[in-house]
C-alpha cells in the first residue's frame, strides 16, 4: 500500500519536468509537478512516489497531516 502525503509548495522550478520544493511536516523535499502544471506556490498537494498527484484544500491537508502524525507515520522536525 502506498500512502500519499500532503505537502505545501514553497518554490516551483520550471522546465521540461517542473519540480517543487516542498514543506512536509517541517521537512523540505522536492517532487515533480508534471501532473499538476496548474499548481502554485502556497498550494497543498498530495505527494506519492515523488510526484504531486492532486491539489488539496488547506483544511483537508492539515487534517491529514495531523492524523498521519498521530499514528507516527511521519514526525515534525523540532
QUIKA-V132386 format. One record per residue. N is the residue number from 1. PHI is phi in whole degrees, -180 to 180 (none if undefined). PSI is psi as a letter, one per 40 degrees, with the letter a starting at -180 (999 if undefined). Layout:
BEGIN
n:N phi:PHI psi:PSI
n:N phi:PHI psi:PSI
END
This chain:
BEGIN
n:1 phi:none psi:i
n:2 phi:-113 psi:h
n:3 phi:-106 psi:h
n:4 phi:-82 psi:h
n:5 phi:-116 psi:h
n:6 phi:-71 psi:i
n:7 phi:-146 psi:i
n:8 phi:-97 psi:h
n:9 phi:-76 psi:h
n:10 phi:-99 psi:d
n:11 phi:-158 psi:i
n:12 phi:-120 psi:h
n:13 phi:-113 psi:h
n:14 phi:-77 psi:i
n:15 phi:155 psi:a
n:16 phi:-57 psi:d
n:17 phi:-123 psi:g
n:18 phi:-60 psi:i
n:19 phi:-131 psi:i
n:20 phi:-134 psi:i
n:21 phi:-93 psi:h
n:22 phi:-122 psi:i
n:23 phi:-110 psi:h
n:24 phi:-117 psi:g
n:25 phi:53 psi:f
n:26 phi:89 psi:e
n:27 phi:-106 psi:h
n:28 phi:-94 psi:h
n:29 phi:-141 psi:i
n:30 phi:-122 psi:i
n:31 phi:-149 psi:i
n:32 phi:-91 psi:h
n:33 phi:-105 psi:e
n:34 phi:-57 psi:d
n:35 phi:-83 psi:e
n:36 phi:-132 psi:g
n:37 phi:-63 psi:e
n:38 phi:-84 psi:e
n:39 phi:-62 psi:i
n:40 phi:-130 psi:i
n:41 phi:-56 psi:h
n:42 phi:98 psi:e
n:43 phi:-70 psi:i
n:44 phi:-96 psi:h
n:45 phi:-126 psi:i
n:46 phi:-91 psi:h
n:47 phi:-103 psi:h
n:48 phi:-140 psi:h
n:49 phi:52 psi:f
n:50 phi:84 psi:e
n:51 phi:-121 psi:h
n:52 phi:-78 psi:h
n:53 phi:-101 psi:d
n:54 phi:-160 psi:i
n:55 phi:-91 psi:h
n:56 phi:-113 psi:i
n:57 phi:-77 psi:i
n:58 phi:-58 psi:d
n:59 phi:-60 psi:d
n:60 phi:-66 psi:d
n:61 phi:-63 psi:d
n:62 phi:-67 psi:d
n:63 phi:-64 psi:d
n:64 phi:-64 psi:d
n:65 phi:-62 psi:d
n:66 phi:-64 psi:d
n:67 phi:-67 psi:d
n:68 phi:-61 psi:d
n:69 phi:-67 psi:d
n:70 phi:-57 psi:d
n:71 phi:-92 psi:e
n:72 phi:57 psi:f
n:73 phi:-81 psi:d
n:74 phi:-144 psi:i
n:75 phi:-126 psi:i
n:76 phi:-72 psi:i
n:77 phi:-70 psi:i
n:78 phi:-100 psi:999
END
